[in-house]
Amino acid sequence: MSALGAVVAPTLVPDFVPAATTVGNPAINIGIFGLFVVVTLAIVIRASRNNRSAADYYAGGRAFSGRQNGIAIAGDYLSAASFLGIAGAIALNGYDGFLYSIGFLVAWLVALLLVAELLRNTGKYTMADVLSFRLRQRPVRIAAAISTLVVSFFYLLAQMAGAGGLVALLLGIEGAWGQRLVIVVVGVIMLFYVIYGGMKGTTWVQIIKAVLLIIGAGLMFVWVLAKFGFNLSTLLGDAAAAAPAGANGVKPDLLTPGLQYKNPIDFISLAMALVLGTAGLPHVLMRFYTVPTSKEARKSVEWAIWLIGLFYLFTLVLGFGAAELVGAARIKAAPGGVNSAAPLLAFELGGEILLGIISAVAFATILAVVAGLTITASASLSHDIYNTVVKKGRATPEEEVRVARISALVLGAVAIIGGIFALGQNVAFLVALAFAIAASANLPTILYSLFWKRFNTRGALWSIYGGLISAITLITFSPVVSGKPNDAVTGKSPSMLQGVDFHWFPLDNPGIVSIPLGFLLGYIGTVTSKEFNAAKYAEMEVRSLTGHGAEGATQH
């Protein structure tokens, strides 16, 4: 996701291994995929020639402008779930599906107003740099690294499993073995980007992907509107009228809320995770270190907001366009289920060529998000664990980069194996878990570190571990994992596990409980400890607000 990787409802990812699709021409899709891979590999090789230091590998030499980094952030954030999942959600659920787009966009205001500039001034390479700045290094870095790895792993797992089903579906690859092969190929290409290209190569892949995604979605946006005389009201009205009646004979109203989220508390809980989780996603936070100044960090978020907002505006038209031009019945019956809405719409609009282009964009999306997640997790292992904990800060930059590359190789292998095992499972809960952990464990600790003078090590540990454990526990015992009734179309439960029911937590997302709990535990842990380093807090406050002493920064 990317994303989101992005959080999607459990219905947005099929809980079965999809068969091959007969829509479009797999040869055209493979040709366009191959062209994209060749071009991006050439760019990565060229960009990597200047990788000479740890700052080059982790932060791209802090040489990217705010505009470039903003485009890359959009590429890192807009996952396949954002493009395919949200379009499908809007096509089938109308207004409720569009609420995802609103949540994702509003989330960037939190990052802009509270996190981006201060984080860039205070940290160096990873989220843990900020959290441990005025606290005890060893325990806080270990906790932050664990949280980073958990968020990144579940995000990676979802993207890799999605790659197997989605790309195999678009290429017409039959059977589970073919989809496993797709996961391996995606993983190997991604590892080359990360190990050879570092942050520079990964950033350029993300920039290219963002441009392709926005151009592709924009083209379909204009095409759909043209079919309705560039009248949005006509499109919305026709799509609502075309919605088929349900099993009970009642025709759903796509233009009113409550079609998907009948329990408002469930939606509020999900919305909290979406809005607050983004500012705690490690792979998003790491992008703020690739610019030379805090001003450029702020500018990069402004660019990201505009681009992401424009894209989510496109999804409104794409979703309702798919509802009218493709139809809910064809979308549900397609091998990819709801995720097929955008490709089916592309085929309906422009035939095999447009479908091939959109397929390549989806492939680019998966590669870019997976590469960003892998370099973030490997940086945390090498910088936070190896250098600070194992070598006690005495590792050379060359040793760090070597460990980071080895870590990326191991993480990539784990992601490939995990993605293969996750084939056929409902992987949406993995993405939801990543956002829930980020909002519950990372964000409270980041905000307390930046804004609360009294905050100390015990508060940080209680906040991170408490948010982490509570989010995982509540999702494990939620309907997302077990206990949902069987779907009328697929005959299977939308829950991850079939035929069992051990859920006791009633909500799909734990955000409404675990996020306040993370803040509360951080407060209780702090006030029950006497630790406080006034001098270190003063240093952090000056540095976060002025940029004085920030790594690689231009003072101003």
C-alpha positions as CSV (number, residue, x, y, z in Angstrom):
1,M,0.0,0.0,0.0
2,S,2.0,2.9,0.1
3,A,0.9,3.9,0.2
4,L,0.1,3.8,0.7
5,G,0.7,2.2,0.4
6,A,-2.6,3.1,1.7
7,V,-5.2,1.6,4.1
8,V,-8.0,-0.2,2.3
9,A,-11.1,-1.8,3.6
10,P,-11.0,-5.5,4.0
11,T,-13.3,-5.8,0.9
12,L,-10.8,-4.0,-1.3
13,V,-8.4,-6.9,-1.7
14,P,-9.7,-10.3,-2.8
15,D,-9.3,-13.2,-0.3
16,F,-8.6,-15.7,-3.0
17,V,-5.8,-16.2,-5.6
18,P,-7.2,-14.6,-8.8
19,A,-7.1,-16.4,-12.0
20,A,-5.7,-14.8,-15.2
21,T,-7.7,-12.2,-16.9
22,T,-8.7,-12.3,-20.6
23,V,-9.0,-8.5,-20.7
24,G,-6.4,-6.8,-22.9
25,N,-3.2,-8.2,-24.5
26,P,-0.6,-9.6,-22.1
27,A,2.1,-9.2,-24.8
28,I,1.4,-5.4,-24.9
29,N,1.4,-5.3,-21.1
30,I,4.7,-7.2,-20.8
31,G,6.3,-4.9,-23.5
32,I,5.3,-1.8,-21.6
33,F,6.4,-3.3,-18.3
34,G,9.8,-4.2,-19.8
35,L,10.3,-0.7,-21.2
36,F,9.6,0.8,-17.8
37,V,12.1,-1.6,-16.1
38,V,14.8,-0.9,-18.6
39,V,14.4,2.9,-18.4
40,T,14.3,3.0,-14.6
41,L,17.3,0.6,-14.2
42,A,19.3,2.8,-16.5
43,I,18.4,5.9,-14.3
44,V,19.3,4.0,-11.1
45,I,22.7,3.0,-12.5
46,R,23.4,6.6,-13.5
47,A,22.2,8.0,-10.2
48,S,24.2,5.5,-8.1
49,R,27.6,6.6,-9.6
50,N,27.7,9.4,-7.0
51,N,26.9,7.1,-4.0
52,R,30.1,7.7,-1.9
53,S,28.9,8.1,1.7
54,A,26.3,7.1,4.2
55,A,24.5,10.4,3.5
56,D,24.4,9.5,-0.2
57,Y,23.0,6.0,0.5
58,Y,20.5,7.0,3.2
59,A,19.5,10.5,2.2
60,G,20.5,10.9,-1.4
61,G,23.2,13.3,-0.4
62,R,20.5,15.7,0.8
63,A,20.7,17.0,-2.7
64,F,17.0,16.9,-3.8
65,S,15.0,20.1,-4.0
66,G,11.7,20.5,-2.3
67,R,9.8,20.1,-5.6
68,Q,11.7,16.9,-6.4
69,N,11.2,15.5,-2.9
70,G,7.5,16.4,-3.0
71,I,7.0,14.5,-6.2
72,A,9.0,11.5,-4.7
73,I,6.8,11.6,-1.5
74,A,3.7,11.4,-3.7
75,G,5.3,8.5,-5.4
76,D,6.1,6.8,-2.1
77,Y,2.6,7.5,-0.6
78,L,0.3,6.7,-3.6
79,S,0.5,2.9,-3.5
80,A,-1.4,0.4,-5.7
81,A,-4.1,0.4,-3.1
82,S,-4.6,4.1,-3.6
83,F,-4.9,3.8,-7.3
84,L,-6.7,0.5,-7.7
85,G,-8.3,0.0,-4.3
86,I,-9.9,3.5,-3.9
87,A,-11.2,3.6,-7.5
88,G,-12.9,0.2,-6.8
89,A,-14.2,1.3,-3.4
90,I,-15.8,4.4,-5.0
91,A,-17.2,2.3,-7.9
92,L,-19.0,0.0,-5.5
93,N,-19.6,2.1,-2.4
94,G,-19.7,5.7,-3.8
95,Y,-19.5,8.3,-1.1
96,D,-18.0,6.0,1.5
97,G,-15.2,5.0,-0.8
98,F,-14.3,8.6,-1.5
99,L,-13.9,9.2,2.3
100,Y,-10.6,7.3,2.0
101,S,-9.3,9.9,-0.4
102,I,-10.3,12.7,2.0
103,G,-8.7,11.0,5.0
104,F,-5.4,10.4,3.1
105,L,-5.2,14.1,2.0
106,V,-6.1,15.6,5.4
107,A,-3.3,13.4,6.9
108,W,-0.7,15.5,5.1
109,L,-1.8,18.7,7.0
110,V,-0.7,16.9,10.2
111,A,2.7,16.1,8.6
112,L,3.1,19.7,7.3
113,L,2.1,21.6,10.4
114,L,3.6,19.4,13.1
115,V,6.3,17.2,11.8
116,A,8.1,17.9,8.6
117,E,10.3,20.9,9.4
118,L,11.1,20.0,13.0
119,L,11.9,16.5,12.0
120,R,14.3,17.6,9.3
121,N,16.2,19.9,11.7
122,T,16.5,17.4,14.5
123,G,17.2,14.0,12.8
124,K,19.9,12.6,10.5
125,Y,18.8,9.5,8.7
126,T,16.0,7.7,10.6
127,M,12.9,8.3,12.9
128,A,14.9,7.1,15.8
129,D,17.4,10.0,15.5
130,V,14.6,12.3,16.6
131,L,13.1,10.1,19.3
132,S,16.5,9.4,21.0
133,F,17.9,12.9,20.6
134,R,17.4,13.9,24.3
135,L,16.7,10.4,25.7
136,R,18.8,7.3,26.5
137,Q,20.0,6.2,23.1
138,R,20.1,2.4,23.4
139,P,16.6,1.5,24.6
140,V,14.8,4.2,22.6
141,R,16.6,3.3,19.4
142,I,15.8,-0.4,19.9
143,A,12.2,0.4,20.4
144,A,12.0,2.8,17.4
145,A,13.8,0.2,15.2
146,I,11.4,-2.5,16.2
147,S,8.4,-0.3,15.5
148,T,9.9,0.8,12.1
149,L,10.6,-2.8,11.2
150,V,7.1,-4.0,12.1
151,V,5.4,-1.2,10.2
152,S,7.6,-1.7,7.2
153,F,7.3,-5.5,7.2
154,F,3.5,-5.5,7.2
155,Y,3.4,-2.8,4.6
156,L,6.0,-4.8,2.5
157,L,4.0,-8.0,2.9
158,A,0.8,-6.4,1.7
159,Q,2.6,-4.8,-1.3
160,M,4.4,-8.0,-2.3
161,A,1.2,-10.2,-2.0
162,G,-0.7,-7.6,-3.9
163,A,2.0,-7.6,-6.6
164,G,1.6,-11.4,-7.1
165,G,-2.2,-11.2,-7.6
166,L,-2.4,-7.9,-9.4
167,V,0.6,-8.1,-11.9
168,A,-0.1,-11.8,-12.7
169,L,-3.7,-10.8,-13.3
170,L,-2.7,-8.0,-15.7
171,L,-0.2,-10.1,-17.5
172,G,-2.5,-13.1,-17.9
173,I,-0.3,-15.4,-15.8
174,E,-2.2,-18.6,-14.8
175,G,-2.0,-20.3,-11.4
176,A,-0.4,-19.7,-8.1
177,W,3.1,-20.7,-9.3
178,G,3.0,-18.0,-11.9
179,Q,2.0,-15.4,-9.3
180,R,4.8,-16.6,-7.0
181,L,7.2,-16.0,-9.8
182,V,5.9,-12.5,-10.2
183,I,6.6,-11.8,-6.5
184,V,10.1,-13.0,-6.9
185,V,10.7,-10.9,-10.0
186,V,9.3,-7.8,-8.4
187,G,11.4,-8.4,-5.3
188,V,14.6,-8.9,-7.3
189,I,14.1,-5.7,-9.3
190,M,13.3,-3.8,-6.1
191,L,16.5,-5.1,-4.4
192,F,18.6,-3.9,-7.3
193,Y,17.1,-0.4,-6.9
194,V,17.8,-0.3,-3.2
195,I,21.2,-2.1,-2.9
196,Y,22.7,-0.5,-6.0
197,G,21.0,2.8,-6.2
198,G,20.4,3.6,-2.5
199,M,18.1,6.6,-1.7
200,K,19.1,8.4,-4.9
201,G,18.1,5.6,-7.2
202,T,14.9,4.9,-5.2
203,T,14.0,8.6,-5.2
204,W,14.2,8.8,-9.0
205,V,12.1,5.7,-9.4
206,Q,9.5,7.3,-7.1
207,I,9.6,10.5,-9.1
208,I,9.1,8.7,-12.4
209,K,6.3,6.6,-10.9
210,A,4.5,9.6,-9.5
211,V,4.6,11.4,-12.8
212,L,3.4,8.3,-14.7
213,L,0.6,7.7,-12.2
214,I,-0.7,11.3,-12.2
215,I,-0.5,11.5,-16.0
216,G,-2.2,8.2,-16.4
217,A,-5.0,9.0,-13.9
218,G,-5.3,12.5,-15.4
219,L,-5.8,11.1,-18.9
220,M,-8.5,8.8,-17.7
221,F,-10.1,11.6,-15.7
222,V,-10.4,13.8,-18.8
223,W,-11.6,10.9,-20.9
224,V,-14.3,9.9,-18.5
225,L,-15.6,13.5,-18.1
226,A,-15.6,14.0,-21.8
227,K,-18.1,11.1,-22.1
228,F,-20.5,13.0,-19.9
229,G,-20.0,16.4,-21.5
230,F,-17.5,17.5,-18.8
231,N,-20.5,17.6,-16.4
232,L,-19.6,16.1,-13.0
233,S,-23.3,16.1,-11.9
234,T,-24.3,14.1,-14.9
235,L,-21.6,11.5,-14.2
236,L,-22.6,11.2,-10.5
237,G,-26.3,10.9,-11.3
238,D,-25.8,8.3,-14.1
239,A,-23.5,6.3,-11.9
240,A,-25.9,6.3,-9.0
241,A,-28.8,5.3,-11.4
242,A,-26.7,2.4,-12.8
243,A,-26.0,0.8,-9.4
244,P,-27.6,-2.6,-9.4
245,A,-30.0,-3.7,-6.6
246,G,-28.6,-5.8,-3.9
247,A,-29.6,-9.3,-2.8
248,N,-32.5,-7.8,-0.8
249,G,-33.8,-6.0,-3.9
250,V,-32.8,-2.6,-2.5
251,K,-30.9,-0.3,-4.8
252,P,-27.8,1.2,-3.1
253,D,-27.5,5.0,-3.1
254,L,-23.9,5.8,-4.0
255,L,-24.2,9.4,-3.2
256,T,-25.1,9.2,0.5
257,P,-22.9,8.0,3.4
258,G,-23.5,4.8,5.3
259,L,-23.4,2.3,2.4
260,Q,-20.2,0.6,3.6
261,Y,-19.8,2.0,7.1
262,K,-23.0,1.4,8.9
263,N,-21.3,1.8,12.3
264,P,-20.1,5.4,12.6
265,I,-17.6,4.4,15.4
266,D,-15.9,2.0,13.0
267,F,-15.4,4.7,10.4
268,I,-14.2,7.2,13.1
269,S,-11.6,4.6,14.2
270,L,-10.4,4.0,10.7
271,A,-10.3,7.8,10.0
272,M,-8.1,8.4,13.0
273,A,-5.6,5.8,11.8
274,L,-5.6,7.3,8.3
275,V,-5.2,10.9,9.4
276,L,-2.7,10.4,12.2
277,G,-0.8,7.4,10.8
278,T,0.7,9.1,7.9
279,A,2.8,11.5,10.0
280,G,4.2,8.4,11.8
281,L,5.1,6.2,8.8
282,P,8.9,5.7,8.8
283,H,9.3,5.5,5.1
284,V,7.5,8.9,4.7
285,L,9.4,10.5,7.5
286,M,12.8,9.4,6.1
287,R,12.1,11.4,2.9
288,F,12.4,14.6,4.9
289,Y,16.1,14.0,5.3
290,T,16.8,14.0,1.5
291,V,16.5,17.8,1.3
292,P,19.2,20.3,2.3
293,T,17.1,22.6,4.6
294,S,14.0,22.6,6.7
295,K,12.5,25.1,4.3
296,E,12.9,22.6,1.5
297,A,11.3,19.9,3.7
298,R,8.3,22.2,4.2
299,K,8.1,22.9,0.5
300,S,8.3,19.2,-0.3
301,V,5.2,18.5,1.8
302,E,3.4,21.4,0.1
303,W,4.2,19.9,-3.3
304,A,3.1,16.4,-2.0
305,I,-0.2,17.8,-0.8
306,W,-1.0,19.4,-4.1
307,L,-0.1,16.3,-6.1
308,I,-1.8,13.9,-3.8
309,G,-4.9,16.1,-3.6
310,L,-5.0,16.3,-7.4
311,F,-4.7,12.5,-7.7
312,Y,-7.5,11.9,-5.2
313,L,-9.7,14.3,-7.1
314,F,-9.1,12.1,-10.1
315,T,-10.1,9.0,-8.2
316,L,-13.6,10.4,-7.6
317,V,-14.2,10.6,-11.4
318,L,-12.5,7.3,-12.0
319,G,-14.5,5.5,-9.4
320,F,-17.9,6.8,-10.5
321,G,-16.8,6.4,-14.1
322,A,-16.1,2.7,-13.5
323,A,-19.5,2.4,-11.8
324,E,-21.3,3.7,-14.9
325,L,-19.1,2.6,-17.8
326,V,-18.0,-0.8,-16.5
327,G,-20.7,-1.6,-13.9
328,A,-20.6,-3.2,-10.5
329,A,-21.4,-6.6,-11.7
330,R,-18.5,-6.8,-14.1
331,I,-16.1,-5.4,-11.5
332,K,-17.2,-8.0,-8.8
333,A,-17.0,-10.8,-11.3
334,A,-13.5,-9.9,-12.6
335,P,-10.6,-12.0,-11.3
336,G,-9.2,-9.1,-9.3
337,G,-12.6,-8.1,-7.8
338,V,-12.8,-4.5,-6.7
339,N,-9.1,-3.9,-7.6
340,S,-10.1,-4.5,-11.3
341,A,-12.2,-1.3,-11.5
342,A,-9.4,1.0,-12.8
343,P,-7.9,-1.5,-15.3
344,L,-11.4,-2.4,-16.6
345,L,-12.2,1.3,-17.0
346,A,-8.9,1.8,-18.9
347,F,-9.8,-1.0,-21.3
348,E,-13.3,0.3,-21.7
349,L,-11.9,3.8,-22.6
350,G,-8.8,3.1,-24.7
351,G,-8.6,-0.6,-25.3
352,E,-5.4,-2.7,-25.0
353,I,-2.9,0.2,-25.2
354,L,-4.4,2.3,-22.4
355,L,-4.8,-0.9,-20.3
356,G,-1.2,-1.7,-20.9
357,I,-0.1,1.8,-19.8
358,I,-2.3,1.6,-16.7
359,S,-0.9,-1.9,-16.0
360,A,2.7,-0.5,-16.2
361,V,1.7,2.4,-13.9
362,A,0.4,-0.1,-11.3
363,F,3.6,-2.1,-11.7
364,A,5.7,1.1,-11.2
365,T,3.6,1.9,-8.1
366,I,4.3,-1.4,-6.5
367,L,8.1,-1.2,-7.2
368,A,8.4,2.4,-5.9
369,V,6.6,1.7,-2.7
370,V,8.4,-1.5,-2.0
371,A,11.8,0.1,-2.6
372,G,11.0,3.0,-0.3
373,L,9.9,0.6,2.5
374,T,13.0,-1.6,2.1
375,I,15.5,1.2,2.2
376,T,13.8,2.6,5.3
377,A,13.9,-0.8,7.2
378,S,17.5,-1.5,6.2
379,A,18.6,2.0,7.3
380,S,17.0,1.4,10.7
381,L,18.8,-1.9,11.1
382,S,22.2,-0.5,10.1
383,H,22.0,3.0,11.6
384,D,19.9,2.4,14.8
385,I,20.8,-1.2,15.7
386,Y,24.2,-2.0,14.2
387,N,25.9,1.4,14.7
388,T,24.3,2.6,17.9
389,V,23.5,-0.6,19.8
390,V,26.0,-3.1,18.5
391,K,29.0,-0.9,17.7
392,K,28.1,1.8,20.3
393,G,28.4,4.6,17.7
394,R,31.9,3.6,16.5
395,A,30.9,2.1,13.1
396,T,32.3,3.9,10.1
397,P,29.9,5.2,7.4
398,E,31.3,2.5,5.0
399,E,30.5,-0.2,7.5
400,E,27.0,1.2,8.0
401,V,26.2,1.2,4.3
402,R,27.6,-2.3,3.9
403,V,25.3,-3.5,6.7
404,A,22.4,-1.6,5.2
405,R,22.9,-3.4,1.9
406,I,23.0,-6.8,3.6
407,S,19.9,-5.9,5.6
408,A,18.1,-4.9,2.4
409,L,19.0,-8.2,0.9
410,V,17.7,-10.1,3.9
411,L,14.5,-8.0,4.2
412,G,13.9,-8.4,0.5
413,A,14.1,-12.2,0.8
414,V,11.8,-12.1,3.8
415,A,9.3,-9.9,1.9
416,I,9.4,-12.3,-1.1
417,I,8.8,-15.4,1.0
418,G,6.1,-13.6,3.1
419,G,4.4,-12.4,-0.1
420,I,4.4,-15.9,-1.4
421,F,2.8,-17.3,1.8
422,A,0.3,-14.4,1.8
423,L,-1.0,-15.2,-1.6
424,G,-4.7,-16.0,-1.4
425,Q,-5.1,-14.3,1.9
426,N,-6.9,-11.1,2.7
427,V,-3.9,-8.8,3.0
428,A,-5.8,-5.5,3.6
429,F,-5.5,-6.0,7.3
430,L,-1.7,-5.9,7.0
431,V,-1.9,-2.3,5.6
432,A,-4.4,-1.3,8.2
433,L,-2.1,-2.7,10.9
434,A,0.8,-0.7,9.5
435,F,-1.2,2.6,9.7
436,A,-2.6,1.7,13.1
437,I,0.9,1.0,14.6
438,A,2.3,4.2,13.0
439,A,-0.5,6.3,14.6
440,S,-0.5,4.4,17.9
441,A,3.3,4.0,18.6
442,N,5.3,6.4,16.4
443,L,3.2,9.6,16.3
444,P,2.7,10.0,20.0
445,T,6.4,9.6,20.7
446,I,7.4,12.0,17.9
447,L,5.0,14.7,19.0
448,Y,6.0,14.3,22.7
449,S,9.7,14.4,21.8
450,L,9.3,17.6,19.7
451,F,6.8,19.5,21.9
452,W,6.9,18.3,25.5
453,K,9.8,19.5,27.7
454,R,9.1,16.9,30.4
455,F,9.1,13.8,28.1
456,N,11.6,11.2,29.0
457,T,12.9,7.7,28.2
458,R,10.2,5.7,30.1
459,G,7.5,7.7,28.4
460,A,9.0,6.9,25.0
461,L,9.3,3.2,25.7
462,W,5.8,2.9,27.2
463,S,4.3,4.9,24.2
464,I,6.1,2.9,21.5
465,Y,5.6,-0.6,23.0
466,G,2.2,0.2,24.4
467,G,0.9,1.5,21.0
468,L,2.6,-1.4,19.2
469,I,1.2,-4.2,21.4
470,S,-2.3,-2.7,21.7
471,A,-2.7,-2.2,18.0
472,I,-1.5,-5.7,17.1
473,T,-3.6,-7.3,19.8
474,L,-6.8,-5.5,18.9
475,I,-6.5,-6.2,15.2
476,T,-5.7,-9.9,15.9
477,F,-8.9,-10.2,17.8
478,S,-11.0,-8.0,15.4
479,P,-13.4,-9.1,12.7
480,V,-10.7,-8.3,10.1
481,V,-8.9,-11.5,11.1
482,S,-11.9,-13.7,12.0
483,G,-15.7,-13.8,12.4
484,K,-17.2,-11.9,9.5
485,P,-20.1,-13.5,7.8
486,N,-19.6,-14.9,4.3
487,D,-19.9,-12.6,1.3
488,A,-22.9,-13.2,-0.9
489,V,-20.8,-12.9,-4.1
490,T,-17.6,-14.9,-3.2
491,G,-19.2,-17.2,-0.7
492,K,-16.3,-16.6,1.6
493,S,-15.8,-14.5,4.7
494,P,-14.0,-11.2,4.2
495,S,-12.0,-12.0,7.3
496,M,-8.4,-13.3,6.8
497,L,-9.1,-16.7,8.5
498,Q,-12.0,-18.8,7.2
499,G,-14.3,-21.0,9.3
500,V,-13.2,-19.7,12.7
501,D,-14.3,-16.9,15.0
502,F,-12.3,-15.8,17.9
503,H,-12.8,-12.0,17.6
504,W,-14.0,-10.0,20.7
505,F,-13.0,-6.5,19.5
506,P,-15.9,-5.2,17.5
507,L,-14.2,-2.7,15.2
508,D,-12.1,-3.3,12.0
509,N,-9.5,-0.8,13.0
510,P,-8.2,-0.3,16.5
511,G,-7.3,3.4,16.1
512,I,-10.0,4.8,18.3
513,V,-8.6,2.8,21.2
514,S,-4.9,2.2,20.5
515,I,-4.0,5.8,19.4
516,P,-5.3,7.5,22.6
517,L,-3.8,4.6,24.6
518,G,-0.4,5.4,23.0
519,F,-0.6,9.0,24.0
520,L,-1.8,8.1,27.5
521,L,0.9,5.5,28.2
522,G,3.5,8.1,27.0
523,Y,2.1,10.6,29.5
524,I,1.9,8.1,32.4
525,G,5.4,6.7,31.7
526,T,6.8,10.3,31.7
527,V,5.2,11.6,34.9
528,T,6.2,8.4,36.8
529,S,9.8,8.9,36.0
530,K,12.1,11.6,37.4
531,E,14.4,11.7,34.4
532,F,14.8,15.0,32.7
533,N,17.7,16.6,30.8
534,A,17.0,20.3,30.6
535,A,20.2,21.1,28.7
536,K,19.5,18.5,26.0
537,Y,15.9,19.6,25.6
538,A,17.1,23.2,25.2
539,E,19.5,22.1,22.5
540,M,16.8,20.1,20.7
541,E,14.4,23.0,20.9
542,V,16.8,25.4,19.3
543,R,17.9,23.0,16.7
544,S,14.3,22.0,15.7
545,L,13.1,25.6,15.5
546,T,16.2,27.2,13.8
547,G,18.0,24.4,12.0
548,H,21.2,25.3,13.8
549,G,23.4,22.2,13.9
550,A,21.2,20.1,11.7
551,E,23.0,17.5,9.7
552,G,24.0,18.7,6.3
553,A,21.8,21.8,6.6
554,T,22.3,25.2,5.2
555,Q,22.0,27.6,8.1
556,H,19.5,30.4,7.8
